[in-house]
Amino acid sequence: MKTTESFKELQHKSTKRLAVWTMIWVLSTALATFGPEMLWENSLYTYAGVALFLITGAAMILANRKHILNLDELQQRMHLEAMAISLGVAVVLGLGLSILEQQDLLGFKMDFAFMTIVISLTYLAGLAINTRRYK
Amino acid sequence: MKNSIKELRARHQLTQEDLAHKVGVSRQTINAIEKGKFDPSLPLAFKLAHLFHTPIEGIFTHES
């Protein structure tokens, strides 16, 4: 039978692993984004930067998967519900804004970074609501 | 689903943290189960039954 000590240790370890890979991925994103503008002119380096971005992104996704699998059943449910909300909001809001943009009715330029922020905020809001609900 | 985890826990002089420790979940999960906000999976229900030396139906009762 697992103990909370090992459960907690497992959680601590997987959270730390996820944080480290997220940080590495953020740094590789910055390198791939700003490298061509500030560090180099050769497009070969840009390809290498994007490749690094994709590899570290894959590692972050795997670390997140492991983190979710190491949660207990209630925590997994809370994350699942939050993901359902953020996915739904991303699809509905994204398509809605896309329709407006096609008709030149959107007052701002919509890009993927905007949707990433929307997904992140709805995911965090979903988690906060669920944490409060199951408190 | 109703359950008697709180009573069984008190009888065995265990805190929520102790019980969580013994069955390998978070304290929040034990609290949510006790308050009837969350129904545990069968494996977790078996772990609780095993810990309290009680059959599952001695801990959980179905509410229609």
N, CA and C atoms of all chains as a GROMACS GRO file, in nm:
protein
  597
    1MET      N    1   0.084  -0.120   0.000
    1MET     CA    2   0.000   0.000   0.000
    1MET      C    3   0.088   0.126   0.000
    2LYS      N    4   0.055   0.219  -0.088
    2LYS     CA    5   0.133   0.342  -0.095
    2LYS      C    6   0.111   0.426   0.030
    3THR      N    7   0.207   0.499   0.071
    3THR     CA    8   0.188   0.588   0.185
    3THR      C    9   0.183   0.731   0.133
    4THR      N   10   0.128   0.822   0.217
    4THR     CA   11   0.120   0.961   0.174
    4THR      C   12   0.259   1.019   0.157
    5GLU      N   13   0.352   0.969   0.239
    5GLU     CA   14   0.490   1.017   0.227
    5GLU      C   15   0.538   0.993   0.085
    6SER      N   16   0.517   0.869   0.037
    6SER     CA   17   0.563   0.840  -0.098
    6SER      C   18   0.472   0.909  -0.200
    7PHE      N   19   0.344   0.921  -0.169
    7PHE     CA   20   0.252   0.992  -0.259
    7PHE      C   21   0.295   1.138  -0.269
    8LYS      N   22   0.324   1.197  -0.154
    8LYS     CA   23   0.366   1.337  -0.152
    8LYS      C   24   0.501   1.354  -0.222
    9GLU      N   25   0.590   1.260  -0.193
    9GLU     CA   26   0.723   1.266  -0.256
    9GLU      C   27   0.712   1.255  -0.408
   10LEU      N   28   0.624   1.163  -0.449
   10LEU     CA   29   0.600   1.141  -0.592
   10LEU      C   30   0.546   1.268  -0.657
   11GLN      N   31   0.451   1.331  -0.587
   11GLN     CA   32   0.391   1.454  -0.639
   11GLN      C   33   0.495   1.566  -0.647
   12HIS      N   34   0.573   1.575  -0.540
   12HIS     CA   35   0.676   1.679  -0.534
   12HIS      C   36   0.775   1.661  -0.649
   13LYS      N   37   0.815   1.536  -0.670
   13LYS     CA   38   0.912   1.504  -0.774
   13LYS      C   39   0.855   1.536  -0.913
   14SER      N   40   0.730   1.494  -0.936
   14SER     CA   41   0.674   1.515  -1.070
   14SER      C   42   0.643   1.662  -1.095
   15THR      N   43   0.605   1.736  -0.988
   15THR     CA   44   0.580   1.880  -1.003
   15THR      C   45   0.712   1.951  -1.036
   16LYS      N   46   0.817   1.911  -0.967
   16LYS     CA   47   0.949   1.971  -0.989
   16LYS      C   48   0.996   1.942  -1.132
   17ARG      N   49   0.977   1.817  -1.176
   17ARG     CA   50   1.017   1.778  -1.311
   17ARG      C   51   0.941   1.862  -1.414
   18LEU      N   52   0.810   1.878  -1.391
   18LEU     CA   53   0.728   1.957  -1.483
   18LEU      C   54   0.774   2.103  -1.486
   19ALA      N   55   0.804   2.157  -1.367
   19ALA     CA   56   0.848   2.297  -1.359
   19ALA      C   57   0.980   2.317  -1.434
   20VAL      N   58   1.072   2.222  -1.418
   20VAL     CA   59   1.202   2.232  -1.484
   20VAL      C   60   1.186   2.229  -1.637
   21TRP      N   61   1.105   2.132  -1.687
   21TRP     CA   62   1.086   2.121  -1.832
   21TRP      C   63   1.009   2.240  -1.887
   22THR      N   64   0.916   2.293  -1.809
   22THR     CA   65   0.842   2.412  -1.854
   22THR      C   66   0.937   2.530  -1.867
   23MET      N   67   1.026   2.544  -1.769
   23MET     CA   68   1.124   2.653  -1.772
   23MET      C   69   1.217   2.639  -1.893
   24ILE      N   70   1.264   2.517  -1.917
   24ILE     CA   71   1.352   2.492  -2.032
   24ILE      C   72   1.278   2.524  -2.163
   25TRP      N   73   1.152   2.484  -2.169
   25TRP     CA   74   1.072   2.509  -2.290
   25TRP      C   75   1.050   2.660  -2.311
   26VAL      N   76   1.023   2.732  -2.202
   26VAL     CA   77   1.006   2.878  -2.212
   26VAL      C   78   1.135   2.942  -2.265
   27LEU      N   79   1.249   2.896  -2.212
   27LEU     CA   80   1.377   2.950  -2.258
   27LEU      C   81   1.401   2.919  -2.405
   28SER      N   82   1.366   2.795  -2.446
   28SER     CA   83   1.385   2.760  -2.588
   28SER      C   84   1.289   2.838  -2.677
   29THR      N   85   1.170   2.871  -2.623
   29THR     CA   86   1.075   2.954  -2.698
   29THR      C   87   1.134   3.094  -2.719
   30ALA      N   88   1.193   3.148  -2.612
   30ALA     CA   89   1.255   3.280  -2.621
   30ALA      C   90   1.371   3.279  -2.721
   31LEU      N   91   1.449   3.171  -2.718
   31LEU     CA   92   1.563   3.160  -2.809
   31LEU      C   93   1.514   3.152  -2.955
   32ALA      N   94   1.412   3.069  -2.980
   32ALA     CA   95   1.362   3.054  -3.117
   32ALA      C   96   1.294   3.183  -3.166
   33THR      N   97   1.235   3.258  -3.073
   33THR     CA   98   1.164   3.381  -3.111
   33THR      C   99   1.259   3.498  -3.134
   34PHE      N  100   1.348   3.518  -3.037
   34PHE     CA  101   1.434   3.636  -3.043
   34PHE      C  102   1.570   3.610  -3.108
   35GLY      N  103   1.609   3.483  -3.118
   35GLY     CA  104   1.737   3.449  -3.180
   35GLY      C  105   1.754   3.509  -3.319
   36PRO      N  106   1.659   3.487  -3.411
   36PRO     CA  107   1.674   3.540  -3.547
   36PRO      C  108   1.682   3.694  -3.550
   37GLU      N  109   1.624   3.760  -3.451
   37GLU     CA  110   1.625   3.906  -3.449
   37GLU      C  111   1.751   3.963  -3.383
   38MET      N  112   1.801   3.893  -3.281
   38MET     CA  113   1.907   3.952  -3.200
   38MET      C  114   2.039   3.876  -3.201
   39LEU      N  115   2.037   3.745  -3.228
   39LEU     CA  116   2.160   3.667  -3.211
   39LEU      C  117   2.223   3.618  -3.342
   40TRP      N  118   2.144   3.588  -3.442
   40TRP     CA  119   2.201   3.533  -3.566
   40TRP      C  120   2.120   3.577  -3.687
   41GLU      N  121   2.182   3.554  -3.802
   41GLU     CA  122   2.113   3.587  -3.927
   41GLU      C  123   2.093   3.464  -4.015
   42ASN      N  124   2.173   3.360  -3.986
   42ASN     CA  125   2.164   3.237  -4.065
   42ASN      C  126   2.034   3.162  -4.033
   43SER      N  127   1.956   3.131  -4.137
   43SER     CA  128   1.827   3.064  -4.113
   43SER      C  129   1.844   2.920  -4.062
   44LEU      N  130   1.964   2.866  -4.084
   44LEU     CA  131   1.992   2.730  -4.033
   44LEU      C  132   1.979   2.727  -3.880
   45TYR      N  133   2.027   2.834  -3.816
   45TYR     CA  134   2.017   2.844  -3.670
   45TYR      C  135   1.871   2.855  -3.626
   46THR      N  136   1.792   2.919  -3.711
   46THR     CA  137   1.649   2.933  -3.678
   46THR      C  138   1.581   2.795  -3.682
   47TYR      N  139   1.616   2.716  -3.786
   47TYR     CA  140   1.562   2.578  -3.792
   47TYR      C  141   1.604   2.500  -3.667
   48ALA      N  142   1.732   2.516  -3.630
   48ALA     CA  143   1.783   2.445  -3.512
   48ALA      C  144   1.709   2.493  -3.386
   49GLY      N  145   1.683   2.624  -3.378
   49GLY     CA  146   1.611   2.680  -3.264
   49GLY      C  147   1.470   2.625  -3.254
   50VAL      N  148   1.403   2.614  -3.369
   50VAL     CA  149   1.266   2.560  -3.371
   50VAL      C  150   1.268   2.411  -3.336
   51ALA      N  151   1.369   2.340  -3.385
   51ALA     CA  152   1.382   2.197  -3.352
   51ALA      C  153   1.399   2.180  -3.201
   52LEU      N  154   1.483   2.264  -3.142
   52LEU     CA  155   1.504   2.259  -2.996
   52LEU      C  156   1.372   2.290  -2.923
   53PHE      N  157   1.301   2.389  -2.974
   53PHE     CA  158   1.171   2.428  -2.918
   53PHE      C  159   1.074   2.308  -2.920
   54LEU      N  160   1.072   2.235  -3.033
   54LEU     CA  161   0.981   2.120  -3.046
   54LEU      C  162   1.022   2.005  -2.954
   55ILE      N  163   1.152   1.982  -2.944
   55ILE     CA  164   1.201   1.871  -2.860
   55ILE      C  165   1.172   1.899  -2.711
   56THR      N  166   1.204   2.021  -2.668
   56THR     CA  167   1.180   2.054  -2.527
   56THR      C  168   1.028   2.060  -2.499
   57GLY      N  169   0.951   2.102  -2.601
   57GLY     CA  170   0.805   2.102  -2.587
   57GLY      C  171   0.752   1.961  -2.566
   58ALA      N  172   0.807   1.865  -2.644
   58ALA     CA  173   0.765   1.725  -2.631
   58ALA      C  174   0.799   1.673  -2.491
   59ALA      N  175   0.918   1.710  -2.443
   59ALA     CA  176   0.959   1.667  -2.308
   59ALA      C  177   0.866   1.726  -2.202
   60MET      N  178   0.827   1.852  -2.223
   60MET     CA  179   0.735   1.916  -2.127
   60MET      C  180   0.598   1.847  -2.129
   61ILE      N  181   0.550   1.810  -2.249
   61ILE     CA  182   0.421   1.741  -2.260
   61ILE      C  183   0.427   1.607  -2.185
   62LEU      N  184   0.536   1.533  -2.205
   62LEU     CA  185   0.551   1.404  -2.136
   62LEU      C  186   0.560   1.422  -1.984
   63ALA      N  187   0.630   1.528  -1.941
   63ALA     CA  188   0.640   1.555  -1.796
   63ALA      C  189   0.503   1.590  -1.740
   64ASN      N  190   0.423   1.663  -1.819
   64ASN     CA  191   0.288   1.700  -1.773
   64ASN      C  192   0.199   1.575  -1.763
   65ARG      N  193   0.212   1.487  -1.864
   65ARG     CA  194   0.135   1.362  -1.863
   65ARG      C  195   0.168   1.280  -1.736
   66LYS      N  196   0.297   1.270  -1.708
   66LYS     CA  197   0.341   1.194  -1.591
   66LYS      C  198   0.289   1.259  -1.462
   67HIS      N  199   0.294   1.392  -1.461
   67HIS     CA  200   0.245   1.466  -1.345
   67HIS      C  201   0.097   1.437  -1.320
   68ILE      N  202   0.017   1.440  -1.427
   68ILE     CA  203  -0.126   1.414  -1.415
   68ILE      C  204  -0.150   1.270  -1.366
   69LEU      N  205  -0.072   1.176  -1.420
   69LEU     CA  206  -0.089   1.035  -1.381
   69LEU      C  207  -0.049   1.011  -1.236
   70ASN      N  208   0.038   1.097  -1.181
   70ASN     CA  209   0.080   1.081  -1.043
   70ASN      C  210  -0.015   1.146  -0.942
   71LEU      N  211  -0.116   1.217  -0.994
   71LEU     CA  212  -0.213   1.279  -0.902
   71LEU      C  213  -0.308   1.172  -0.850
   72ASP      N  214  -0.378   1.200  -0.742
   72ASP     CA  215  -0.478   1.102  -0.696
   72ASP      C  216  -0.607   1.122  -0.775
   73GLU      N  217  -0.705   1.034  -0.751
   73GLU     CA  218  -0.823   1.033  -0.838
   73GLU      C  219  -0.905   1.162  -0.833
   74LEU      N  220  -0.914   1.226  -0.719
   74LEU     CA  221  -0.989   1.352  -0.712
   74LEU      C  222  -0.914   1.463  -0.786
   75GLN      N  223  -0.783   1.468  -0.766
   75GLN     CA  224  -0.702   1.570  -0.833
   75GLN      C  225  -0.708   1.551  -0.985
   76GLN      N  226  -0.706   1.425  -1.030
   76GLN     CA  227  -0.716   1.398  -1.174
   76GLN      C  228  -0.850   1.446  -1.228
   77ARG      N  229  -0.956   1.423  -1.149
   77ARG     CA  230  -1.089   1.466  -1.191
   77ARG      C  231  -1.096   1.620  -1.202
   78MET      N  232  -1.034   1.687  -1.104
   78MET     CA  233  -1.033   1.834  -1.106
   78MET      C  234  -0.961   1.886  -1.230
   79HIS      N  235  -0.850   1.822  -1.263
   79HIS     CA  236  -0.776   1.864  -1.383
   79HIS      C  237  -0.855   1.833  -1.510
   80LEU      N  238  -0.920   1.716  -1.512
   80LEU     CA  239  -0.999   1.677  -1.629
   80LEU      C  240  -1.111   1.778  -1.656
   81GLU      N  241  -1.180   1.818  -1.549
   81GLU     CA  242  -1.289   1.915  -1.563
   81GLU      C  243  -1.235   2.050  -1.611
   82ALA      N  244  -1.121   2.091  -1.554
   82ALA     CA  245  -1.060   2.218  -1.595
   82ALA      C  246  -1.018   2.214  -1.741
   83MET      N  247  -0.963   2.098  -1.783
   83MET     CA  248  -0.922   2.083  -1.924
   83MET      C  249  -1.044   2.087  -2.015
   84ALA      N  250  -1.153   2.024  -1.973
   84ALA     CA  251  -1.276   2.024  -2.054
   84ALA      C  252  -1.325   2.166  -2.075
   85ILE      N  253  -1.321   2.246  -1.969
   85ILE     CA  254  -1.367   2.386  -1.978
   85ILE      C  255  -1.274   2.465  -2.071
   86SER      N  256  -1.143   2.452  -2.050
   86SER     CA  257  -1.049   2.532  -2.131
   86SER      C  258  -1.053   2.490  -2.277
   87LEU      N  259  -1.067   2.360  -2.304
   87LEU     CA  260  -1.077   2.314  -2.443
   87LEU      C  261  -1.204   2.368  -2.509
   88GLY      N  262  -1.315   2.359  -2.436
   88GLY     CA  263  -1.442   2.409  -2.488
   88GLY      C  264  -1.438   2.558  -2.516
   89VAL      N  265  -1.384   2.634  -2.422
   89VAL     CA  266  -1.374   2.779  -2.440
   89VAL      C  267  -1.284   2.811  -2.560
   90ALA      N  268  -1.172   2.737  -2.571
   90ALA     CA  269  -1.078   2.763  -2.682
   90ALA      C  270  -1.146   2.740  -2.817
   91VAL      N  271  -1.221   2.631  -2.829
   91VAL     CA  272  -1.286   2.598  -2.957
   91VAL      C  273  -1.397   2.700  -2.988
   92VAL      N  274  -1.485   2.723  -2.891
   92VAL     CA  275  -1.601   2.811  -2.915
   92VAL      C  276  -1.556   2.956  -2.935
   93LEU      N  277  -1.472   3.005  -2.843
   93LEU     CA  278  -1.426   3.145  -2.854
   93LEU      C  279  -1.337   3.163  -2.977
   94GLY      N  280  -1.249   3.065  -3.001
   94GLY     CA  281  -1.159   3.073  -3.116
   94GLY      C  282  -1.236   3.080  -3.247
   95LEU      N  283  -1.337   2.992  -3.262
   95LEU     CA  284  -1.416   2.993  -3.386
   95LEU      C  285  -1.498   3.121  -3.398
   96GLY      N  286  -1.554   3.165  -3.286
   96GLY     CA  287  -1.634   3.288  -3.286
   96GLY      C  288  -1.552   3.408  -3.330
   97LEU      N  289  -1.432   3.420  -3.272
   97LEU     CA  290  -1.344   3.532  -3.307
   97LEU      C  291  -1.294   3.520  -3.452
   98SER      N  292  -1.273   3.394  -3.494
   98SER     CA  293  -1.228   3.370  -3.631
   98SER      C  294  -1.334   3.415  -3.732
   99ILE      N  295  -1.461   3.388  -3.701
   99ILE     CA  296  -1.571   3.431  -3.789
   99ILE      C  297  -1.572   3.585  -3.799
  100LEU      N  298  -1.558   3.650  -3.682
  100LEU     CA  299  -1.557   3.797  -3.681
  100LEU      C  300  -1.438   3.852  -3.760
  101GLU      N  301  -1.324   3.785  -3.745
  101GLU     CA  302  -1.204   3.831  -3.815
  101GLU      C  303  -1.218   3.818  -3.966
  102GLN      N  304  -1.281   3.707  -4.010
  102GLN     CA  305  -1.303   3.686  -4.154
  102GLN      C  306  -1.389   3.798  -4.214
  103GLN      N  307  -1.481   3.848  -4.131
  103GLN     CA  308  -1.571   3.954  -4.180
  103GLN      C  309  -1.515   4.094  -4.150
  104ASP      N  310  -1.390   4.099  -4.105
  104ASP     CA  311  -1.326   4.227  -4.068
  104ASP      C  312  -1.404   4.303  -3.961
  105LEU      N  313  -1.463   4.227  -3.869
  105LEU     CA  314  -1.542   4.291  -3.763
  105LEU      C  315  -1.471   4.287  -3.627
  106LEU      N  316  -1.352   4.228  -3.628
  106LEU     CA  317  -1.278   4.218  -3.502
  106LEU      C  318  -1.186   4.339  -3.488
  107GLY      N  319  -1.194   4.402  -3.373
  107GLY     CA  320  -1.117   4.526  -3.353
  107GLY      C  321  -0.969   4.505  -3.325
  108PHE      N  322  -0.927   4.381  -3.312
  108PHE     CA  323  -0.784   4.356  -3.284
  108PHE      C  324  -0.736   4.236  -3.365
  109LYS      N  325  -0.604   4.224  -3.371
  109LYS     CA  326  -0.546   4.112  -3.446
  109LYS      C  327  -0.540   3.989  -3.356
  110MET      N  328  -0.610   3.884  -3.398
  110MET     CA  329  -0.610   3.762  -3.317
  110MET      C  330  -0.497   3.670  -3.364
  111ASP      N  331  -0.414   3.629  -3.271
  111ASP     CA  332  -0.311   3.531  -3.307
  111ASP      C  333  -0.312   3.417  -3.205
  112PHE      N  334  -0.225   3.319  -3.229
  112PHE     CA  335  -0.227   3.201  -3.144
  112PHE      C  336  -0.186   3.233  -3.000
  113ALA      N  337  -0.099   3.334  -2.983
  113ALA     CA  338  -0.056   3.373  -2.848
  113ALA      C  339  -0.176   3.415  -2.764
  114PHE      N  340  -0.270   3.486  -2.829
  114PHE     CA  341  -0.391   3.530  -2.759
  114PHE      C  342  -0.472   3.408  -2.710
  115MET      N  343  -0.486   3.309  -2.800
  115MET     CA  344  -0.562   3.189  -2.761
  115MET      C  345  -0.490   3.110  -2.652
  116THR      N  346  -0.356   3.112  -2.657
  116THR     CA  347  -0.279   3.041  -2.552
  116THR      C  348  -0.308   3.103  -2.416
  117ILE      N  349  -0.314   3.236  -2.412
  117ILE     CA  350  -0.345   3.304  -2.286
  117ILE      C  351  -0.487   3.269  -2.240
  118VAL      N  352  -0.582   3.268  -2.334
  118VAL     CA  353  -0.721   3.234  -2.300
  118VAL      C  354  -0.728   3.092  -2.242
  119ILE      N  355  -0.661   2.997  -2.310
  119ILE     CA  356  -0.662   2.857  -2.264
  119ILE      C  357  -0.600   2.848  -2.123
  120SER      N  358  -0.487   2.916  -2.105
  120SER     CA  359  -0.418   2.909  -1.974
  120SER      C  360  -0.506   2.967  -1.863
  121LEU      N  361  -0.568   3.082  -1.891
  121LEU     CA  362  -0.649   3.147  -1.787
  121LEU      C  363  -0.774   3.066  -1.754
  122THR      N  364  -0.840   3.008  -1.857
  122THR     CA  365  -0.960   2.928  -1.828
  122THR      C  366  -0.924   2.801  -1.754
  123TYR      N  367  -0.807   2.745  -1.786
  123TYR     CA  368  -0.760   2.624  -1.717
  123TYR      C  369  -0.735   2.655  -1.569
  124LEU      N  370  -0.667   2.767  -1.544
  124LEU     CA  371  -0.639   2.807  -1.405
  124LEU      C  372  -0.769   2.838  -1.331
  125ALA      N  373  -0.862   2.907  -1.399
  125ALA     CA  374  -0.990   2.940  -1.335
  125ALA      C  375  -1.068   2.812  -1.303
  126GLY      N  376  -1.068   2.717  -1.396
  126GLY     CA  377  -1.136   2.589  -1.375
  126GLY      C  378  -1.078   2.514  -1.255
  127LEU      N  379  -0.946   2.516  -1.246
  127LEU     CA  380  -0.879   2.448  -1.133
  127LEU      C  381  -0.913   2.517  -1.000
  128ALA      N  382  -0.913   2.650  -1.003
  128ALA     CA  383  -0.943   2.725  -0.880
  128ALA      C  384  -1.087   2.697  -0.835
  129ILE      N  385  -1.181   2.694  -0.930
  129ILE     CA  386  -1.322   2.667  -0.897
  129ILE      C  387  -1.335   2.526  -0.837
  130ASN      N  388  -1.269   2.429  -0.901
  130ASN     CA  389  -1.278   2.291  -0.853
  130ASN      C  390  -1.212   2.273  -0.717
  131THR      N  391  -1.100   2.341  -0.696
  131THR     CA  392  -1.032   2.331  -0.566
  131THR      C  393  -1.125   2.382  -0.457
  132ARG      N  394  -1.196   2.489  -0.487
  132ARG     CA  395  -1.291   2.546  -0.390
  132ARG      C  396  -1.411   2.453  -0.370
  133ARG      N  397  -1.457   2.395  -0.482
  133ARG     CA  398  -1.575   2.307  -0.475
  133ARG      C  399  -1.551   2.182  -0.391
  134TYR      N  400  -1.433   2.125  -0.404
  134TYR     CA  401  -1.403   2.000  -0.332
  134TYR      C  402  -1.330   2.023  -0.200
  135LYS      N  403  -1.327   2.148  -0.156
  135LYS     CA  404  -1.256   2.180  -0.032
  135LYS      C  405  -1.327   2.121   0.089
  136MET      N  406  -2.387   0.893  -0.237
  136MET     CA  407  -2.348   0.779  -0.154
  136MET      C  408  -2.306   0.830  -0.014
  137LYS      N  409  -2.362   0.765   0.089
  137LYS     CA  410  -2.324   0.804   0.226
  137LYS      C  411  -2.209   0.716   0.272
  138ASN      N  412  -2.130   0.768   0.363
  138ASN     CA  413  -2.022   0.684   0.415
  138ASN      C  414  -1.995   0.715   0.562
  139SER      N  415  -1.930   0.620   0.628
  139SER     CA  416  -1.903   0.637   0.771
  139SER      C  417  -1.753   0.652   0.798
  140ILE      N  418  -1.683   0.709   0.700
  140ILE     CA  419  -1.536   0.721   0.715
  140ILE      C  420  -1.499   0.808   0.835
  141LYS      N  421  -1.573   0.917   0.853
  141LYS     CA  422  -1.541   1.007   0.963
  141LYS      C  423  -1.549   0.935   1.098
  142GLU      N  424  -1.658   0.856   1.114
  142GLU     CA  425  -1.676   0.782   1.240
  142GLU      C  426  -1.567   0.676   1.256
  143LEU      N  427  -1.540   0.603   1.148
  143LEU     CA  428  -1.437   0.498   1.153
  143LEU      C  429  -1.299   0.558   1.181
  144ARG      N  430  -1.276   0.672   1.121
  144ARG     CA  431  -1.148   0.741   1.141
  144ARG      C  432  -1.133   0.782   1.288
  145ALA      N  433  -1.242   0.836   1.343
  145ALA     CA  434  -1.239   0.879   1.484
  145ALA      C  435  -1.218   0.758   1.575
  146ARG      N  436  -1.286   0.646   1.540
  146ARG     CA  437  -1.273   0.524   1.621
  146ARG      C  438  -1.129   0.473   1.620
  147HIS      N  439  -1.064   0.489   1.506
  147HIS     CA  440  -0.925   0.442   1.495
  147HIS      C  441  -0.823   0.552   1.530
  148GLN      N  442  -0.876   0.665   1.578
  148GLN     CA  443  -0.792   0.779   1.620
  148GLN      C  444  -0.694   0.822   1.509
  149LEU      N  445  -0.753   0.841   1.393
  149LEU     CA  446  -0.672   0.885   1.280
  149LEU      C  447  -0.718   1.024   1.235
  150THR      N  448  -0.624   1.106   1.200
  150THR     CA  449  -0.661   1.236   1.140
  150THR      C  450  -0.682   1.212   0.990
  151GLN      N  451  -0.738   1.314   0.923
  151GLN     CA  452  -0.754   1.302   0.778
  151GLN      C  453  -0.618   1.282   0.711
  152GLU      N  454  -0.520   1.353   0.762
  152GLU     CA  455  -0.383   1.343   0.708
  152GLU      C  456  -0.328   1.201   0.727
  153ASP      N  457  -0.354   1.144   0.846
  153ASP     CA  458  -0.307   1.006   0.873
  153ASP      C  459  -0.370   0.908   0.774
  154LEU      N  460  -0.502   0.923   0.757
  154LEU     CA  461  -0.574   0.830   0.670
  154LEU      C  462  -0.526   0.846   0.525
  155ALA      N  463  -0.509   0.972   0.484
  155ALA     CA  464  -0.459   0.999   0.348
  155ALA      C  465  -0.322   0.933   0.330
  156HIS      N  466  -0.241   0.947   0.433
  156HIS     CA  467  -0.106   0.888   0.436
  156HIS      C  468  -0.114   0.736   0.416
  157LYS      N  469  -0.210   0.674   0.483
  157LYS     CA  470  -0.218   0.528   0.479
  157LYS      C  471  -0.272   0.474   0.347
  158VAL      N  472  -0.361   0.549   0.282
  158VAL     CA  473  -0.419   0.497   0.157
  158VAL      C  474  -0.360   0.562   0.032
  159GLY      N  475  -0.263   0.653   0.051
  159GLY     CA  476  -0.191   0.709  -0.063
  159GLY      C  477  -0.268   0.809  -0.147
  160VAL      N  478  -0.346   0.895  -0.080
  160VAL     CA  479  -0.413   1.005  -0.152
  160VAL      C  480  -0.388   1.135  -0.075
  161SER      N  481  -0.442   1.245  -0.130
  161SER     CA  482  -0.425   1.373  -0.060
  161SER      C  483  -0.529   1.388   0.052
  162ARG      N  484  -0.499   1.476   0.149
  162ARG     CA  485  -0.593   1.501   0.258
  162ARG      C  486  -0.723   1.559   0.203
  163GLN      N  487  -0.711   1.638   0.097
  163GLN     CA  488  -0.829   1.699   0.034
  163GLN      C  489  -0.925   1.591  -0.018
  164THR      N  490  -0.870   1.483  -0.070
  164THR     CA  491  -0.954   1.374  -0.122
  164THR      C  492  -1.031   1.306  -0.009
  165ILE      N  493  -0.964   1.280   0.103
  165ILE     CA  494  -1.031   1.219   0.219
  165ILE      C  495  -1.142   1.312   0.268
  166ASN      N  496  -1.113   1.440   0.275
  166ASN     CA  497  -1.212   1.538   0.320
  166ASN      C  498  -1.333   1.540   0.226
  167ALA      N  499  -1.307   1.539   0.094
  167ALA     CA  500  -1.416   1.542  -0.004
  167ALA      C  501  -1.501   1.416   0.004
  168ILE      N  502  -1.438   1.301   0.031
  168ILE     CA  503  -1.513   1.175   0.044
  168ILE      C  504  -1.600   1.181   0.170
  169GLU      N  505  -1.540   1.225   0.280
  169GLU     CA  506  -1.616   1.234   0.407
  169GLU      C  507  -1.738   1.325   0.394
  170LYS      N  508  -1.721   1.434   0.321
  170LYS     CA  509  -1.832   1.528   0.306
  170LYS      C  510  -1.932   1.486   0.199
  171GLY      N  511  -1.904   1.374   0.133
  171GLY     CA  512  -1.996   1.324   0.029
  171GLY      C  513  -1.987   1.402  -0.100
  172LYS      N  514  -1.878   1.479  -0.116
  172LYS     CA  515  -1.863   1.556  -0.240
  172LYS      C  516  -1.798   1.474  -0.350
  173PHE      N  517  -1.736   1.365  -0.311
  173PHE     CA  518  -1.664   1.283  -0.409
  173PHE      C  519  -1.677   1.135  -0.371
  174ASP      N  520  -1.717   1.054  -0.468
  174ASP     CA  521  -1.725   0.909  -0.445
  174ASP      C  522  -1.594   0.845  -0.490
  175PRO      N  523  -1.531   0.767  -0.402
  175PRO     CA  524  -1.401   0.709  -0.439
  175PRO      C  525  -1.416   0.597  -0.541
  176SER      N  526  -1.305   0.564  -0.605
  176SER     CA  527  -1.303   0.450  -0.698
  176SER      C  528  -1.312   0.321  -0.616
  177LEU      N  529  -1.338   0.212  -0.686
  177LEU     CA  530  -1.345   0.082  -0.617
  177LEU      C  531  -1.211   0.046  -0.551
  178PRO      N  532  -1.097   0.063  -0.620
  178PRO     CA  533  -0.970   0.031  -0.552
  178PRO      C  534  -0.948   0.110  -0.422
  179LEU      N  535  -0.985   0.239  -0.424
  179LEU     CA  536  -0.968   0.320  -0.303
  179LEU      C  537  -1.066   0.276  -0.194
  180ALA      N  538  -1.188   0.242  -0.236
  180ALA     CA  539  -1.288   0.193  -0.139
  180ALA      C  540  -1.238   0.063  -0.074
  181PHE      N  541  -1.177  -0.024  -0.154
  181PHE     CA  542  -1.122  -0.149  -0.100
  181PHE      C  543  -1.008  -0.121  -0.002
  182LYS      N  544  -0.924  -0.024  -0.036
  182LYS     CA  545  -0.813   0.013   0.054
  182LYS      C  546  -0.868   0.060   0.188
  183LEU      N  547  -0.972   0.142   0.183
  183LEU     CA  548  -1.032   0.194   0.307
  183LEU      C  549  -1.094   0.080   0.388
  184ALA      N  550  -1.164  -0.010   0.316
  184ALA     CA  551  -1.229  -0.123   0.384
  184ALA      C  552  -1.123  -0.212   0.449
  185HIS      N  553  -1.014  -0.235   0.377
  185HIS     CA  554  -0.906  -0.318   0.429
  185HIS      C  555  -0.844  -0.254   0.554
  186LEU      N  556  -0.826  -0.123   0.547
  186LEU     CA  557  -0.764  -0.050   0.658
  186LEU      C  558  -0.851  -0.056   0.784
  187PHE      N  559  -0.982  -0.042   0.764
  187PHE     CA  560  -1.073  -0.041   0.880
  187PHE      C  561  -1.126  -0.182   0.915
  188HIS      N  562  -1.076  -0.283   0.848
  188HIS     CA  563  -1.120  -0.422   0.871
  188HIS      C  564  -1.273  -0.433   0.863
  189THR      N  565  -1.328  -0.371   0.763
  189THR     CA  566  -1.473  -0.366   0.746
  189THR      C  567  -1.506  -0.397   0.600
  190PRO      N  568  -1.617  -0.465   0.572
  190PRO     CA  569  -1.655  -0.480   0.432
  190PRO      C  570  -1.693  -0.344   0.372
  191ILE      N  571  -1.682  -0.332   0.240
  191ILE     CA  572  -1.710  -0.204   0.174
  191ILE      C  573  -1.850  -0.153   0.208
  192GLU      N  574  -1.946  -0.247   0.211
  192GLU     CA  575  -2.085  -0.205   0.240
  192GLU      C  576  -2.102  -0.160   0.386
  193GLY      N  577  -1.999  -0.190   0.468
  193GLY     CA  578  -2.001  -0.139   0.605
  193GLY      C  579  -1.956   0.007   0.613
  194ILE      N  580  -1.895   0.054   0.506
  194ILE     CA  581  -1.849   0.194   0.502
  194ILE      C  582  -1.939   0.279   0.414
  195PHE      N  583  -1.973   0.223   0.298
  195PHE     CA  584  -2.052   0.301   0.201
  195PHE      C  585  -2.193   0.245   0.188
  196THR      N  586  -2.288   0.336   0.190
  196THR     CA  587  -2.427   0.294   0.166
  196THR      C  588  -2.486   0.381   0.055
  197HIS      N  589  -2.558   0.313  -0.035
  197HIS     CA  590  -2.613   0.384  -0.150
  197HIS      C  591  -2.738   0.462  -0.109
  198GLU      N  592  -2.744   0.584  -0.158
  198GLU     CA  593  -2.862   0.668  -0.133
  198GLU      C  594  -2.937   0.684  -0.264
  199SER      N  595  -3.063   0.645  -0.267
  199SER     CA  596  -3.138   0.659  -0.394
  199SER      C  597  -3.198   0.798  -0.400
   0.00000   0.00000   0.00000
